Amino acid sequence: MHAEIILLGSGTSMGVPTLGCECHVCTSSDPRDRRTRPSIAIVFRGSEKSDRYVLIDSGPDFRQQALREDLRHIDAVLYTHSHADHILGLDDLRPLSFQRPGKIPLYADETTATVLRHIFEYTFSESNDYPHKARVALHPLESHTQLFGADFITVPLMHGTLPTVGFRFGNAAYLTDMSEIPASSFALLENLDVLILDALRRTPHPSHSNLETSLKFVEKIRPQRAWFTHMSHDLGHVETEDELPSHVRLAYDGLRIPIEL
């Protein structure tokens, strides 16, 4: 099955440019140095009317990202974890949910689902009969989630001391917000064509992989191609790419990567 990854956001939780910063990356004229909060969409290509869109995380920049990439509908959302930069755009699913039958399914582990129900109580409360709340429904995230003929495999990760998840789908995997890949997860990442993974900055960080560590992960996983994401203003696009092996690149907002599912 032909599909495409759209990099909606490649930045860290504070985004790039970072508020109040005048460093050379935050003031760069290269559009690839402008990074919104991290998210991707996977597009299952059919005819124009039968394309399916699966979103991984709905961060606070989702509205801006959807307008930029002309996303007209979302058919499902998978959540990696409950941090603000990955969930706070949930309410912007509202207008898209009005244009489809039924509710948009949201898949989250119990910890993330609890946070979503708390923050978006007005959305999930059964006693709230407001007709224009987002038409969404929470579902448990299992080890395998079948969506539109594709298998989304949950890949356990560690984000500092917080368990998070990435996803493998077809020949691709998306591993955001992680500092460690547990040994048992490497078996889920064999024979990849496309790997997108966290590479926050150059220096070590307690809850994110840095550039050096991410390169070691790429060397161990051995994908055909790798892109780094969730990047801070410590990594300028041009100068950082000049340091990388040819099969490793920096992701950027709006990047599109063809894949097979």
SETOR-551716 format. One record per residue (C-alpha): residue in one letter; x, z, y. Coordinates in steps of 0.25 Angstrom, whole numbers, plus 5000, padded with zeros to 4 digits. Each point is the difference from the previous one (the first is absolute). Example, Ala and Ser with C-alpha at 12.3 -4.5 7.8 and 13.67 -1.06 7.14 Angstrom:
% residues 2
resn,xx,zz,yy
A,5049,5031,4982
S,5006,4998,5014
% end
This chain:
% residues 261
resn,xx,zz,yy
M,5000,5000,5000
H,5006,4996,5014
A,5000,5011,5010
E,5007,5004,5013
I,5005,5013,5006
I,4998,5001,5015
L,5009,5011,5006
L,4991,5006,5010
G,5010,5011,5005
S,5014,5002,4997
G,5003,5012,5009
T,5001,5015,4998
S,4990,5010,5004
M,5003,5000,5015
G,5001,4984,5000
V,5010,4992,5007
P,5001,5000,5012
T,5000,5015,4999
L,4993,5006,5012
G,5010,5005,5011
C,5012,4993,4994
E,5008,4990,5007
C,5010,4996,4988
H,5005,4986,4998
V,4989,4999,4988
C,4989,5005,5008
T,5003,4991,5012
S,5003,4988,4991
S,4994,4986,5003
D,5000,4997,4985
P,4986,5001,4995
R,5005,5004,4987
D,5004,5013,5006
R,4986,5004,5004
R,4995,5007,4988
T,4986,5006,4998
R,4997,5011,4990
P,5002,4997,4986
S,4989,4992,4992
I,4999,4987,4992
A,4988,4991,4995
I,5000,4992,4988
V,4992,4988,5000
F,4995,4993,4988
R,4999,4986,5003
G,4987,4992,4997
S,4992,4991,5009
E,4998,5005,5014
K,4987,5007,4996
S,5006,5006,4987
D,5013,5006,5005
R,5001,5015,4997
Y,5008,5010,5008
V,5005,5013,4995
L,5006,5010,5010
I,5011,5010,4997
D,4998,5011,5010
S,4992,5000,5013
G,5009,5005,5011
P,4997,5003,5014
D,5004,4985,5004
F,4991,4994,4990
R,4990,4994,5011
Q,5012,4994,5007
Q,5006,4994,4987
A,4987,4994,4995
L,4998,4993,5014
R,5014,4995,4999
E,4998,4995,4986
D,4986,4995,5001
L,4995,5009,4989
R,4985,4998,4999
H,4997,5008,4988
I,5006,5011,4991
D,4995,5001,4986
A,5008,5013,4995
V,5010,5010,5006
L,5010,5007,4992
Y,5007,5013,5006
T,5014,5004,4997
H,4999,5014,5006
S,4993,5008,5011
H,5009,5000,5012
A,4994,4996,5014
D,5008,4987,5001
H,4993,4995,4987
I,4986,5004,5001
L,4995,5002,5015
G,4995,4985,5001
L,4989,5003,4990
D,4989,5000,5010
D,5005,4986,5004
L,4994,4995,4987
R,4986,5002,5006
P,4998,4986,5006
L,5006,4993,4987
S,4991,5009,4991
F,4987,4995,5007
Q,5003,4986,4996
R,5000,5002,4985
P,4990,5004,4990
G,5002,5014,4995
K,5012,5010,5004
I,5014,4997,5001
P,5007,5007,4988
L,5011,5010,5004
Y,5010,5005,4989
A,5008,5012,5003
D,5005,5012,4992
E,4993,5013,5001
T,5009,5006,5011
T,4999,4988,5008
A,4985,4999,4998
T,4998,5015,5004
V,5007,4997,5013
L,4992,4987,5003
R,4987,5008,4997
H,5005,5011,5010
I,5004,4991,5011
F,4989,4989,4999
E,4989,5010,4996
Y,4990,4993,5009
T,5003,4987,4991
F,4999,5007,4986
S,4989,5011,5003
E,4988,4997,4992
S,4992,5007,5011
N,5004,4991,5011
D,4990,4988,5000
Y,5006,4993,5012
P,4998,4985,4997
H,5013,4995,5006
K,5010,5009,4993
A,5010,4993,4991
R,4994,4995,4987
V,5011,5005,4991
A,5001,5007,4986
L,5011,5009,4995
H,5005,4997,4985
P,5011,5008,4992
L,5013,4993,5000
E,5004,4998,4985
S,5013,4995,4994
H,4994,4986,5000
T,4990,4994,5010
Q,4993,4987,4996
L,4997,4992,5013
F,4995,4986,5000
G,5007,4996,4987
A,5013,5007,5004
D,5006,5013,4995
F,5005,5010,5010
I,5010,5009,4993
T,5002,5014,5007
V,5015,5003,5001
P,5003,5015,5002
L,5010,5003,5011
M,5005,5012,5008
H,4999,5001,5015
G,5009,5012,5002
T,4992,5011,4993
L,4987,4992,5001
P,4996,4991,4988
T,4996,4987,5005
V,4997,4986,4993
G,5004,4986,5001
F,4994,4988,4993
R,5004,4989,4991
F,4991,4988,5000
G,5004,4987,4992
N,5015,4997,5003
A,5000,5009,5013
A,5001,5014,5003
Y,4998,5008,5013
L,5007,5014,5001
T,4998,5006,5014
D,5003,5014,5004
M,5009,5005,4990
S,5014,5007,4998
E,5001,5000,4985
I,4995,4991,4989
P,4998,5009,4988
A,5007,4995,4987
S,4987,4997,4993
S,4996,4990,5011
F,5011,4991,4998
A,4994,4994,4988
L,4988,4996,5008
L,5009,4992,5009
E,5007,4991,4990
N,5000,4984,5002
L,4995,5000,5015
D,5001,4988,5008
V,4997,5007,5013
L,5003,5015,5004
I,4996,5006,5013
L,5005,5014,5002
D,5003,5011,5010
A,5013,5000,5008
L,4998,5009,5012
R,5013,5000,5007
R,5015,5000,4998
T,5002,5015,4999
P,4994,5009,4988
H,4986,5005,5002
P,4993,5012,4993
S,4988,4991,4996
H,5003,4986,5001
S,5011,4991,4994
N,5010,4995,5009
L,5007,4986,5001
E,5012,5004,4990
T,4990,5006,4990
S,4990,4989,5000
L,5011,4990,4997
K,5004,5008,4988
F,4985,5000,4996
V,5000,4985,5001
E,5013,4999,4992
K,4994,5009,4989
I,4986,4993,5000
R,5006,4986,5001
P,4988,4992,5006
Q,5002,4985,5004
R,4998,5004,5014
A,4998,5013,5008
W,4995,5003,5014
F,5002,5013,5007
T,4988,5007,5008
H,4996,5013,5007
M,5012,4998,5009
S,5003,5008,5012
H,5007,4995,5013
D,5013,5004,4994
L,5000,4986,4993
G,5000,4988,5009
H,4995,4987,4992
V,5012,4990,5003
E,5012,5010,4999
T,4994,5007,4988
E,4997,4987,4992
D,5014,4995,5003
E,5005,5012,4991
L,4991,4998,4988
P,5002,4991,4988
S,4993,4987,5000
H,4988,5004,4991
V,4997,5012,5009
R,4993,4999,5013
L,4993,5008,5010
A,4985,4999,5000
Y,4993,4997,5014
D,4985,5001,5004
G,4993,4987,4996
L,5010,4996,4989
R,4993,4993,4989
I,5005,5000,4986
P,4994,4991,4989
I,4999,5007,4986
E,4993,4998,4986
L,4990,5010,4995
% end
